[in-house]
Amino acid sequence: MSDLILANATLVLPREVIRGSLVIEDGHIARIDEGASIPEGATDCGGDLVMPGLIELHTDNLERHIEPRPKVNWPHSAAIIAHDAELASVGITTVFDALRVGSIGVSGSSRTDYHEYARALASEILGMRDAGGLRISHYLHLRAETCSETLIEELAKFGPEDRVGIVSLMDHTPGERQFRDLSKLRDYVCGKHGLSDAAFDDHVASQIALKERLGARHLEAAIAAAGRYGAVLASHDDTTAEQVAQSAAQGVHFAEFPTTREAAEACRAQGIAVMMGAPNLIRGGSHSGNVAAHELAEADLLDIVSSDYVPSALLSAALLLGDLWDDLARGIATVTAAPADAVGLEDRGRLEPGKRADVIRVHRFNGSGALRGTWVKGERVG
């Protein structure tokens, strides 16, 4: 690989921000030189921010490309390429593509089932990766729906060779966690699937019965599968201190989108990292009526940020946090070093000699950030 020097840059290091140059050789960071000098052949960054590439642990973005409109199925290879290119264009250099495992029936709707799709789609993603068809680094995040009918069968189709880095424990039983408020669930499900009030009531009853029948068995299977894959466990939508204690006992590494401050505080006490959604932070609140990300940030209860369903929000949220905390390095760490640590990726997430040269250049405009370049292992991809 050709060498690269990004000079006269504002380098975002793990704990400080300095003016300097980043020297990249053979796909890795070779050294960091302080000062505004511009060596011959270097790229003059003109003071732009240079930071680690962003690491996304939970994104539903691929589903949007596969089904750009309801009941419109897009060719998967084209969707994966578009998804990959979009992430590179907003500075994400490592992604854990979130794929649901466990089919769920929606009684009374025109869309009667969420059919199994994860294994086939994962094979396509990994095949394109192995063929060199993707720009950034892809891992898998299996969203294990414990309130489902087919979870165990679907988990059995994955193994240690599948780059499954995360298994998240999902429980979308009506009346619990994210949808404790059934009116919010009614708005979501009826709006998405066109259910009548009576059909919604039937759906709630059937989902509660399904959890009573299979929930405990599915939870045990998902935890065992994570161990078999070599993946870390994540909880999802923890709401109470009791649920967090259960997550800790299960070996959870980080908590996705806790819904209350009580849960976030319990995570901190248990040593579980807290991840919140960038859209929540940027919009100023949760669309489901749960705790606001900025409240947790102000209380020092926020560790990791995920773009969730808006890839471009990841960089914006990190910059916003840097401004909120008056500590840019800390804000950027929520989308670089902290997610890397949560999933055990020791080779990236920091501007340090020896790390992978997954790097982005960002120009700030009135608090926002405009991407000027994305490099993966020293090769420009965006």
C-alpha positions in Angstrom: 0.0 0.0 0.0 1.1 3.5 -0.7 2.1 5.7 2.3 0.0 8.6 3.3 0.6 11.7 5.5 -2.3 13.8 6.7 -0.5 17.0 7.8 -1.5 20.3 9.5 -4.5 18.5 11.0 -6.3 18.8 14.2 -5.7 15.2 15.5 -8.3 13.7 17.8 -6.3 11.5 20.1 -7.7 9.2 22.8 -7.6 11.9 25.5 -6.5 15.1 23.8 -6.6 17.1 20.6 -3.4 18.4 19.1 -2.2 20.0 15.8 0.0 17.5 14.0 0.5 15.0 11.2 -0.6 11.4 10.9 1.8 9.1 9.1 0.3 5.9 7.6 2.4 3.0 6.3 1.3 -0.4 5.1 -2.3 0.1 6.2 -1.4 1.1 9.8 -0.6 4.2 11.7 3.2 4.5 11.8 3.6 7.6 13.9 2.1 10.9 15.0 4.2 14.1 14.7 3.2 17.3 16.5 3.2 20.7 14.8 1.7 22.4 11.7 4.5 21.6 9.3 3.6 20.0 5.9 6.2 17.5 4.7 6.8 17.1 1.0 4.1 14.9 -0.5 1.8 15.2 2.4 -1.9 16.2 2.3 -2.4 19.6 3.8 -5.6 19.2 6.0 -5.8 22.9 6.7 -6.6 22.3 10.3 -9.5 19.9 9.6 -10.2 17.2 12.2 -8.5 13.9 11.7 -9.9 11.1 13.8 -10.4 7.3 13.9 -13.0 5.9 11.6 -16.4 5.6 13.3 -17.5 2.2 14.6 -21.2 1.3 14.4 -22.5 -1.5 16.6 -26.2 -1.4 15.8 -27.7 -0.2 12.6 -31.0 -1.1 10.8 -29.8 0.8 7.7 -29.4 -2.3 5.5 -33.1 -3.2 5.9 -34.0 0.2 4.5 -32.0 -0.5 1.3 -33.5 -4.0 1.0 -37.0 -2.8 1.3 -37.0 0.9 0.2 -40.8 1.0 0.4 -43.3 -1.4 2.0 -43.5 -4.6 0.0 -40.8 -3.4 -2.5 -38.0 -6.0 -2.4 -34.7 -4.7 -3.8 -31.9 -7.0 -5.1 -29.7 -7.9 -2.1 -26.3 -7.4 -3.8 -27.3 -3.9 -4.9 -28.7 -3.1 -1.5 -25.6 -4.3 0.3 -23.3 -2.2 -2.0 -25.4 0.9 -1.5 -25.5 0.4 2.3 -21.8 -0.1 2.4 -21.1 3.0 0.3 -23.5 5.1 2.4 -21.7 4.2 5.6 -18.3 5.0 4.1 -19.7 8.3 2.9 -20.5 9.3 6.5 -17.3 8.2 8.1 -18.2 4.7 9.4 -15.3 2.3 8.7 -16.5 -0.7 10.8 -20.1 -1.8 11.0 -21.9 -4.6 12.8 -24.9 -5.2 10.5 -27.9 -5.8 12.7 -30.0 -8.8 11.5 -33.1 -10.1 13.2 -33.2 -13.8 14.1 -36.5 -15.2 15.3 -39.7 -14.9 13.3 -42.6 -13.0 14.8 -46.2 -13.2 13.7 -48.4 -10.1 13.5 -51.9 -11.4 13.7 -54.6 -9.7 11.6 -52.3 -7.7 9.4 -51.8 -7.9 5.7 -48.1 -8.7 6.5 -48.7 -11.9 8.5 -45.1 -12.7 9.3 -41.6 -11.4 9.6 -40.1 -14.2 7.7 -36.7 -15.7 8.3 -34.0 -13.8 6.3 -30.8 -13.5 8.4 -28.9 -16.5 7.3 -29.3 -15.9 3.6 -28.5 -12.2 3.9 -25.5 -12.8 6.1 -24.1 -15.2 3.5 -24.4 -12.6 0.9 -22.7 -9.9 3.0 -19.8 -12.2 3.9 -19.5 -13.5 0.4 -19.2 -9.9 -1.0 -16.7 -9.1 1.8 -14.5 -12.1 0.9 -14.6 -11.1 -2.8 -13.4 -7.6 -2.0 -16.6 -6.0 -3.0 -17.2 -3.9 0.1 -15.4 -0.7 1.1 -15.5 -1.0 4.9 -15.2 -3.7 7.6 -18.4 -5.7 8.2 -19.3 -7.9 11.1 -22.7 -9.3 12.1 -24.9 -8.4 15.0 -27.7 -10.9 15.5 -30.8 -9.4 17.2 -32.2 -12.4 19.0 -36.0 -12.1 19.4 -36.8 -14.1 22.4 -40.5 -13.5 21.9 -40.7 -15.5 18.6 -41.3 -19.0 17.3 -38.1 -19.8 15.3 -35.2 -18.4 17.3 -33.4 -21.6 18.2 -33.6 -23.0 14.6 -32.3 -19.7 13.2 -29.4 -19.4 15.7 -28.3 -23.0 14.8 -27.5 -21.9 11.2 -24.7 -19.6 12.4 -21.2 -20.6 13.6 -17.8 -19.2 14.7 -16.8 -18.6 11.1 -19.6 -16.1 10.5 -18.0 -13.0 12.1 -20.9 -12.7 14.5 -19.5 -10.1 16.9 -22.7 -9.3 18.9 -25.8 -11.1 20.0 -28.4 -8.8 21.5 -31.1 -10.1 23.7 -34.4 -8.7 22.4 -37.7 -8.8 24.3 -40.5 -6.9 22.5 -43.3 -8.4 24.6 -46.1 -5.9 24.7 -46.2 -4.0 28.0 -42.5 -4.5 28.8 -39.3 -2.6 28.2 -39.5 -0.2 25.2 -43.2 -0.6 24.9 -44.3 -0.5 28.6 -46.8 2.1 27.4 -49.2 0.1 25.2 -50.5 3.2 23.6 -47.1 3.8 22.1 -47.0 0.2 20.9 -50.5 0.6 19.4 -49.5 3.6 17.5 -46.4 1.8 16.1 -47.9 -1.5 15.2 -51.2 -0.2 13.9 -49.5 2.4 11.9 -47.0 0.0 10.4 -49.2 -3.0 9.8 -52.7 -1.5 9.5 -54.2 -3.4 12.4 -57.7 -2.7 13.8 -58.1 -2.1 17.5 -59.4 -5.7 17.9 -56.6 -7.2 15.9 -54.1 -5.2 18.0 -55.6 -6.7 21.2 -55.3 -10.1 19.7 -51.7 -9.4 18.8 -50.9 -8.3 22.3 -52.5 -11.4 23.8 -50.7 -13.8 21.4 -47.3 -12.2 22.0 -47.7 -12.4 25.8 -48.7 -16.1 25.5 -45.7 -16.7 23.2 -43.3 -15.3 25.7 -44.8 -17.4 28.5 -44.4 -20.5 26.4 -40.9 -20.0 24.8 -39.3 -16.9 26.3 -37.1 -18.5 29.0 -35.9 -21.2 26.6 -35.1 -18.7 23.9 -33.1 -16.5 26.3 -31.0 -19.4 27.4 -30.4 -20.5 23.7 -29.3 -17.0 22.7 -26.8 -16.7 25.5 -25.4 -20.1 24.6 -25.2 -19.2 20.9 -23.2 -16.1 21.7 -20.7 -18.2 23.5 -20.5 -20.6 20.6 -19.9 -17.8 18.1 -17.3 -16.0 20.3 -19.6 -13.0 20.3 -20.3 -10.4 23.1 -23.8 -10.1 24.6 -25.8 -6.9 24.6 -29.0 -6.3 26.4 -31.8 -4.2 24.8 -34.2 -1.7 26.3 -33.4 -2.4 29.9 -36.0 -0.5 32.0 -35.5 -1.4 35.6 -32.5 -2.0 38.0 -33.8 -5.6 38.3 -33.5 -6.2 34.5 -30.0 -4.7 34.6 -29.0 -7.1 37.4 -30.3 -9.9 35.2 -28.2 -8.6 32.3 -25.1 -8.5 34.4 -25.7 -12.1 35.6 -26.0 -13.2 32.0 -22.6 -11.6 31.1 -23.8 -8.6 29.1 -21.0 -6.3 27.9 -23.1 -3.3 27.0 -26.7 -2.1 27.2 -28.5 -0.9 24.0 -30.9 2.0 24.6 -31.9 1.7 28.2 -35.3 3.3 28.5 -35.0 4.9 31.9 -32.4 6.8 33.9 -32.8 4.1 36.6 -31.6 1.5 34.2 -28.7 3.6 33.1 -27.6 4.2 36.6 -27.8 0.5 37.4 -25.7 -0.2 34.3 -23.0 2.2 35.6 -23.1 0.4 39.0 -22.8 -3.0 37.3 -19.9 -1.9 35.0 -22.1 -2.3 31.9 -21.5 0.3 29.2 -24.5 2.3 28.1 -25.3 2.9 24.4 -27.8 5.4 23.2 -29.1 6.3 19.8 -27.8 9.3 17.9 -31.3 10.2 16.6 -32.5 10.5 20.2 -29.6 12.8 21.1 -30.0 15.0 18.0 -33.8 15.2 18.2 -33.7 16.0 21.9 -35.7 13.0 22.9 -36.9 9.4 22.3 -39.6 8.8 19.7 -41.0 6.1 22.0 -41.2 8.4 25.0 -38.2 6.8 26.8 -35.4 8.6 28.5 -33.6 11.3 26.5 -30.0 10.6 25.5 -28.9 14.2 26.4 -30.2 13.6 30.0 -27.9 10.6 30.4 -25.0 12.5 28.8 -25.4 15.4 31.2 -25.5 12.9 34.1 -22.3 11.2 32.9 -24.3 8.0 32.1 -23.6 7.7 28.3 -20.6 5.7 27.0 -21.4 4.6 23.4 -23.5 6.1 20.6 -25.2 4.2 17.7 -26.6 5.8 14.6 -29.5 3.3 14.8 -31.6 4.2 11.8 -29.8 7.4 10.5 -26.1 6.6 9.6 -25.2 10.3 9.2 -26.3 11.0 12.8 -23.3 9.1 14.2 -20.7 11.8 13.5 -23.1 14.6 14.3 -23.9 13.1 17.7 -20.2 12.7 18.6 -19.5 16.3 17.7 -22.5 17.4 19.7 -21.3 15.5 22.7 -17.9 17.0 22.4 -19.4 20.4 22.5 -21.8 19.5 25.4 -18.9 18.1 27.5 -16.4 20.7 26.3 -14.2 17.7 25.5 -14.0 16.8 21.8 -11.8 13.7 22.4 -14.3 12.3 24.9 -17.2 13.0 22.4 -15.4 11.2 19.6 -14.5 8.3 21.8 -18.2 7.4 22.1 -18.2 6.4 18.4 -14.6 5.1 18.2 -12.7 3.8 21.2 -15.7 3.0 23.4 -17.5 0.8 20.8 -14.2 -0.9 19.9 -13.6 -1.7 23.6 -17.2 -3.0 24.0 -16.7 -5.7 21.3 -13.0 -6.4 21.9 -11.6 -4.8 18.7 -8.2 -3.9 19.9 -6.7 -3.0 16.5 -8.8 0.1 15.8 -10.8 3.0 17.3 -7.8 5.1 18.3 -5.1 7.2 16.6 -2.1 5.4 18.0 1.0 3.9 16.3 0.3 0.3 15.3 -3.5 0.6 15.0 -5.3 0.1 11.7 -5.3 3.2 9.6 -9.1 3.5 9.6 -9.2 7.3 9.6 -11.6 10.1 8.6 -11.0 13.8 7.9 -13.8 16.2 8.9 -14.3 19.9 8.4 -16.5 21.7 10.9 -19.3 24.1 9.8 -21.1 25.9 12.6 -21.0 22.9 14.9 -21.7 20.3 12.2 -19.1 18.2 10.4 -18.6 17.7 6.7 -16.6 14.6 5.8 -13.6 15.3 3.6 -12.2 11.8 3.4 -12.5 8.2 4.6 -9.6 5.7 4.6 -9.8 2.0 5.5 -6.4 0.4 6.2 -4.8 3.4 4.6 -6.8 3.1 1.3 -9.3 5.9 0.5 -12.8 4.6 0.2 -14.8 7.8 0.5 
